[in-house]
């Protein structure tokens, strides 16, 4: 036991709570076998620390202490409740009376964090539930924060979390890291959840920008955690790189009024160089690993963009080449559209327009505002005023995002006044 | 832990799955000890729906809902957890043309028995 002066004590405990409470929770869930009971146990353990540590000193291994106390609190509570609530099942883990935490390998404790991540992102849960549960259990956001970030009622957010936990319990979703044969597929779901959270923050409209920006930060934090836990997976590095590179442009992509600034017009000195450097290192490393995929390739494209000194100096050939690889492993109309934009940058808007017309004739992306906005831009650059106006109007009908709407409206008005 | 795997499919598509495939899997899953019961059902045109409202029994032809996918059979399985249940369900041959709904069994009987057990235990300890 280490003696700590009283005044330093609460800061130390606060720091410990901030840094370690999710790790302690992840292990408690395994030992107790239920998320809700583990959350209560976590709370009880920190409460006990608050009461005991000032007199008895901080234990040598605070996390192990918290886990142990939390577990005993859960068993106590369980024994007391049993008399009143006969319906409660006895989790098997309650059988063993003592656990020696020195015997618990660090690997196992690290695996607990992975277990929690893979459980929250279990494919049998809806995407909405996966996101809400991940933000609640792994990022420790409150239900109110989640509701605000996703522009939903707190009751809706709470319901999603409660239902997801009930499904985990009642359908018995295992608290396990997937077997190696299934890891890639399951990891993909986790990466999807993280990227959805990131995009929710990244494409936030200005009105609530502050709270929603935090989602991008949380997503990047999740990416870092996952990389720490699974350091050899290419796509984790790719996704983290992609998020860092996109986020590096955050300051430059809107005006003070919240209006959108296109990549070509952005003030590149506002780009976050630190994030860019980290992102580029990660992309290069990911490209050298087996199993890189869509996130790594998108990050590589983002890296080519941010490494250009100006929009004119962008290496479009390189970008088009990367899009070609991307389309081969992941055929998608959205990627075709982005490739069309890159090709138009190299070969002119007429070629880009042909590619877009081909998408439309196949009936693809016809409800995607960005496709009509791109079509409008190509017409505009070709001097085809009426076609451009029509396409801008079409794009406006398809988007709800305020900054996008203002941007499109501005372009439309310019053309109509010509 | 018990799960009921409900096999749904558009009936015409089921013809693509040979009965021998279904029988083979049935034999295999029974042998592994995971299967507690399993049956295939006659087509939905043989179905009758019964409802009781205000004590009155009403009988109608066919299934309750006009859905495209119909219940074609079921497996009652024993699995350690949902992941194992998913693995077992994915191998049911009609999964290739239809879908399998996995529903955990609510242990209603076990719970009732436990309540009764606890009540008599508490009764004894009070005396």
Interface residues (C-beta under 8 A of the other chain):
Chain A: X83 X86 X87 X122 X124 X170 X171 X172 X173 X174 X176 X178
Chain B: X1 X80 X81 X82 X83 X86 X102 X104 X106 X111 X114 X115 X117 X118 X119 X122
